[in-house]
Amino acid sequence: MNRPLILLGGGGHCKSVIEICRQLNRHVMGILDPIYPQAEPVLGVPVIGNDDDISKYVDHCDFIITVGAIENPTTRISLFNRILTHNGRFTTLIAPSATVASSATIGEGSVVLSGACVNADAQIGRNVIINTLSAVEHDSVVEDHCHISTGAMVNGDCHIGRATFIGSNATTINGITVGANVIIGAGSTVITNIYTPGVYVGSPARLVNKRP
């Protein structure tokens, strides 16, 4: 039997996840958000505490991180590690309208949203967002804590490093490696391997701002 869910973060991405939970008939007990008790319910789901309350729910609930990080994944990573520290358990959500190949793997705490596709032998890590209408093609690897944004295309045999963000409608051509802690701007096209952390934009994508 599926356990109730606790969502962490009450913003826009939380709304998308709640909709998927309802389509899957998964019960969301509540949301933990840093601005509790001032936070308003999200689509009717109450905010029942903040991050310090994680330990109250580990014995009878599963967790999904619903902070939709774009520029900085630090909060998502911190929350993920905090839940692990409390021996919490994550669930994985796949929207009914998404397509996930039987040979693909999806890590714990990851979400595959409406209309997305994860194709044959693709490997998705933990705490990953595969957002609406995006695609991860055959044999590609997306490491932990990444966000593949709306409409983005990760073509076959690509490797996306840890905590990297691929922006809306961006494309990586076949066989590309994008290293860890990279941001690929919306609409960009990646045609050569990227290893230096930073922000890349354009077609072809070029480094515009290095990151530590």
N, C-alpha and C positions, 0 to 999 in steps of 0.2 A: 504494500500500500504506500502511495506517495505521501510524504510528510508535508505539512504546511510550509509555506515559504516566507522568509523574511528578506525584504529588499533593502539594500543599503544605498541611499541617495534618492532624493525626491524630485529630481528635475525632469527634463524632457525625455531623456532616455528611459527613465522609470516608467513614463506613460506607455512607451512602445512595448516594454516588457510586460506591463500589466495586461495590455491587450492580448499578447501572446498567451499569457497565463490563462486568461479567460477562454480563449479558443481551445486550449488544452485541458480545460476544467481543472486547473491547478489552483488550489486555495491559497491566497496571499493573506497571511495573518496580519501583516503590517509592514511599515517602513521605518527604518532607523535613519535619522537625518541630523546633522550637526546643529541645526537651528531649533530642534525640539526644545520647549513645547510650543514655540511660536508657529511652527510649520503647519500649513493647511493640509487636509487630506488631498491625495492625488487620485483623481478619477474614482473618488469614493473610498479609497483605501486609507485608513488612518495612519498617521505618524505616531508611533507608540514609544519612541525613545530615541536615543542617540547612539553613537558608536560605542560608548562605554557600556551599553546594555547587551552587547553581543553574547556575553557569557550566559545571560538569562535564558537564551533560546537554543543553545547548542544541543540540548538533550532531546528536543522534540520537534525541531524545525530544520529545514535546509536553507541555504543562503544563495542569493544571487546579488552581485554588485551591480548597481544600476546608476553609478556615476559614469556618464558618457564622456570620458576624457578625450580631448582632441590634442591640445598643445602639450599637455603634461600628464603622463600616466601615473605620476607618483602616488596620488590618492588611491587609485584603483589597486595598485600594487601593495600599498600599505594596508588597505583594508583586507585584501586577500591574505596577506601574511598574518594579520591579526586574527582572522577567523581560524587559520590553521593552528595558531598558537593556542587557541581555546579548544582545539580538537573538533572544530565545527565541520560540517559536511556541506558540500556544494551540490547543486543540481545543474543539469545541462538542459537548456530549452531550445527546441527546434520548432519553428512556426509550421503549422500545417501546410502552408503554401510554399514553404521552402523545399528544395530538393537536395537531399544528402545521399550520396552514393553508398551502397552497402559496404564497399571496401574503404570508405573514408573513415577517419577517426576524429572525434570531437572531444577535447579535454574538459575536465571538470570545471564548472562555473562559467562555461562559454555559452553564448547565445547566437542562434542563427535566425535572423529576422525575416519578415515577410518577403517572399519572392526571391530570396537569395539561393545560390547554388554552390554546393561543395561537391566537386566531381571525383571521379574514380581515384582511389589511392591517395587523395589529399590528406594531409595531417594538420589538424588544428590544435593548438596548444590549450593551455588553461587560461581562464579569465579573458577570453578573446571575444570581441564583438565582430560578427559578420553581419553587417547592417543591411538594410532594406535594398533589394535588387542588386546586391553585389555578387561577385562570383569568384570562387577560388577553383581554378581548373586542375585537371588531372596531375597527380604526382607532385603538387606543390606543398610546401611546408610553411605554415604560419606559426611562429613561436609564441610563447606565453605573453599575455598582456597586450597583444596587438589590437588595433581597431581598423578593420577594413570598412571604410565608410560607404555611404549610400551610392549605389551605382558603380562602384569601383570594380576594375577587372584585374585580377591576378591570373595571368595566363599560365599555361602548363609548365611544369618543371621549375617553377620559381621558388626562391627561399626568402622569406620575410623574417628578419631578425626580431629579437625580443623587444617589446615595448615600442614598436614602430606603428605609425599612423599613415594609412594610405587614404588620401582625401577623396571626396565625392567625385565620381566620374574619372578618376585617374586610372591609368593603364600601365601595367608592367608587361613588356613583351616577353615572349617565351624564353625560359631559361635564365632569367635575371635573378641576381642576388641583391637584396637590399638589407644592409646590416641593421644592428640594433640601434634604438633611440634616434630614429630618422622620422622626419615628417615629409611626406610627399603632398604637395599642394593640390587643391581641387583642380581637376581637368588636366593635370600634368601627364606626360608620357615618359616612362623610364625605359631607355633603350640601351644603357650600359650599367654595369654593376656599380653599386654604391656601398662604400664601406665606412666613410667618415660620418659620424653623427652630425646632424644638422637639418636645416630646412631646405628643401629642393622644390623649385617650381619651374613651370614652362614645358614646352615641347620642342626639343628634348629637355628633360628636367635638369636644372643646374643648381649648384649650391649657392644659396643667397645668405645663409647665416649659419655659422658653425655652432655646435652645442658642446658643452663639457663632456 
